[in-house]
Amino acid sequence: MFLGSVIYDKRRSLNLTQSDLASGLCNQNTISKMEKHNMTPQMDVLIKICQRLDLSLNDIFSEFSSDSKPEQTFILDDIEKDVLLGNLDSIEDKIALIQDKIKAKDRAQCDFILGVVKFKAGNFELSSFHFDKVLRETKTDEDNIYTLMSYLFKGKIYYRQEHFGEADYYLSLISNSLKENLNVNNASGLEVIFLAKMVGKAYLQIKQFDSAKSILERGLKFANDNYLSYFIDELNYNLYLVYQADDDKAKQQLYKNRAFYCADVLNNHELQEKIEHK
């Protein structure tokens, strides 16, 4: 249960008004609803409020560490979603708020998140360390999404270091696991589509166009079958690049148009500009 009274007590102890606490984070009415009615705001807002008040999430959720409570898993899922969508602001600070309470079953997810953050920062050594931890935690079970995602980023690290044979090895492990279907154990729709997009892009980079086409088309089908819009602009764009290599003019135009209009709907203006200059 979310405890709005804790927010109220800590705010008063710091001599802050509701407007003071809300400044730059949300509106005053949101703070009022939190304190009076135990209304939980969006997780990003809640985390920033905790940081401002020097509270942990454990302080504001009763029985936060109980196995029967879903708050911790929800918070990790929310943080991972931000990471996969490229929103990396204060991710490590958010993880630090809950790190002491993370259960063993969630360690792989936590280390995966930290591995991606370090990868994005260009710290490949520490990134690889976290992905190795994930693989120990999952026991390299290839029906576990965090195993496959760690293979993906291990491959990307080797590719950045121009160790192409090692990069291809990890791509092959993923492809073999996804040969039958994209239904991976414990995977969300976002994770499956992210994996398809990134593996397809990796195959494009090493000019394995048939493999790229297969995984990208399957990613699009998965998104359509499950009514999801994550990365459909990028999936279509990468298929446009595949058919550009195949010199298939009709398919090029089809996927180029789809990519442009999907990017417009998803407000991906950077991709729109890239397409316009093609």
SVG drawing of the C-alpha trace seen along z (x, -y; Angstrom):
<svg xmlns="http://www.w3.org/2000/svg" viewBox="-9 -26 47 50">
<polyline fill="none" stroke="black" stroke-width="0.4" points="0.0,0.0 1.2,-3.5 1.5,-5.7 0.7,-9.3 1.0,-10.2 4.7,-9.6 5.0,-12.2 2.9,-14.6 5.0,-14.1 8.3,-14.5 7.2,-17.5 6.0,-19.2 9.2,-18.3 11.2,-20.2 8.9,-23.2 7.9,-22.8 4.5,-23.7 2.7,-21.4 3.6,-24.0 7.3,-23.9 7.4,-20.1 5.6,-20.1 7.8,-22.8 9.2,-21.5 7.8,-18.0 4.0,-18.1 1.2,-20.3 0.1,-21.1 -3.1,-19.1 -1.1,-15.9 0.7,-16.3 -2.6,-17.0 -4.1,-13.8 -1.0,-11.8 -1.2,-13.0 -4.9,-12.9 -6.1,-9.9 -2.9,-7.8 -3.0,-8.3 0.1,-7.0 1.5,-9.3 3.5,-8.3 6.6,-6.4 9.0,-9.0 7.3,-11.7 7.2,-9.6 10.9,-8.8 11.8,-12.5 9.6,-13.4 11.4,-10.7 14.7,-12.1 13.6,-15.7 12.4,-14.5 15.3,-12.1 12.9,-9.1 13.3,-5.6 10.5,-3.7 10.6,-1.4 9.5,-4.3 6.4,-5.0 5.1,-1.5 3.9,0.6 5.5,4.1 7.5,3.1 9.8,6.1 7.0,8.7 6.8,11.4 3.1,10.7 3.7,7.1 4.1,6.2 5.5,2.7 9.2,3.6 8.7,5.6 6.5,2.9 9.2,0.2 11.9,2.3 9.6,2.9 9.0,-0.8 12.7,-1.6 13.5,1.0 10.8,-0.4 12.5,-3.8 15.9,-2.2 14.6,-0.3 12.8,-3.4 16.1,-5.4 15.0,-7.5 18.2,-7.2 17.7,-10.2 18.7,-9.4 18.3,-5.6 21.1,-4.7 19.6,-7.0 16.3,-5.3 17.9,-1.9 19.8,-3.0 16.5,-3.8 15.4,-0.1 18.7,1.8 18.9,3.0 15.4,4.5 15.7,6.3 14.9,10.0 17.0,12.8 14.5,13.4 14.8,9.8 18.6,9.6 19.0,10.5 16.6,7.7 18.4,5.2 21.9,6.1 20.5,6.0 19.3,2.4 22.7,1.4 24.5,3.1 22.6,1.2 23.2,-2.1 27.0,-1.4 26.9,-0.4 25.2,-3.7 27.8,-5.6 30.6,-3.8 31.9,-1.9 32.1,1.5 34.1,3.2 31.6,2.5 28.7,3.1 30.1,6.6 30.5,7.3 26.8,6.7 25.8,8.8 28.0,11.6 26.3,11.4 22.9,11.7 24.1,14.8 25.1,16.4 21.8,15.4 19.8,16.9 22.1,19.9 22.2,19.0 18.7,20.3 17.9,19.4 14.2,19.3 14.8,16.3 14.5,12.8 17.4,11.5 19.7,14.2 18.9,13.2 19.1,9.5 22.5,10.0 23.7,12.0 22.6,9.1 24.6,6.5 27.6,8.8 27.5,9.0 27.2,5.2 30.2,4.7 32.3,7.1 31.1,5.4 32.1,2.0 35.5,3.4 35.7,4.9 35.7,8.5 33.2,9.5 33.5,13.3 32.6,13.0 29.7,10.6 28.3,13.1 28.6,15.9 26.2,14.1 23.8,13.2 23.7,16.9 22.8,17.9 19.8,15.5 18.7,16.5 18.8,20.2 16.6,19.5 14.1,17.5 14.0,19.9 10.6,21.4 8.8,18.2 9.2,15.0 7.4,16.2 10.2,15.9 9.6,16.9 9.0,13.9 9.2,11.4 7.0,8.4 5.8,7.2 8.2,4.3 11.2,6.6 10.4,8.9 10.0,6.1 13.2,4.4 15.1,7.6 13.8,8.1 14.6,4.5 18.2,4.7 19.0,8.1 17.7,7.1 19.8,3.9 22.9,5.9 22.4,8.3 22.1,5.2 25.4,3.9 27.2,7.1 25.3,7.4 23.5,10.6 20.4,9.3 18.3,12.5 18.7,12.9 17.9,9.2 14.8,9.5 13.5,12.6 13.8,11.2 12.5,7.7 9.4,9.1 8.7,11.4 9.1,8.4 6.6,6.4 4.1,9.3 4.4,9.7 3.7,6.0 0.7,6.1 -0.7,9.4 -0.4,7.9 -1.6,4.4 1.7,2.8 3.4,-0.2 6.8,0.0 9.6,-0.6 7.4,0.1 8.9,-3.0 12.4,-1.6 11.4,1.9 9.9,0.6 12.9,-1.7 15.4,1.2 13.3,3.3 13.5,0.4 17.3,0.6 17.2,4.4 15.2,4.1 17.5,1.2 20.4,3.7 18.2,6.2 17.4,3.5 13.7,4.3 12.2,0.9 8.6,1.7 9.4,3.0 11.8,0.1 9.1,-2.4 6.5,-0.4 8.7,-0.2 10.0,-3.8 6.5,-5.2 5.4,-3.0 8.5,-4.1 7.9,-7.8 4.2,-7.7 4.9,-5.5 7.6,-7.9 5.2,-10.8 2.6,-9.1 5.3,-8.2 6.8,-11.7 10.2,-10.3 11.2,-13.5 14.9,-12.4 13.9,-9.3 11.6,-11.4 14.4,-13.7 16.7,-10.8 14.0,-9.3 13.4,-12.6 17.1,-12.9 17.2,-9.4"/>
</svg>
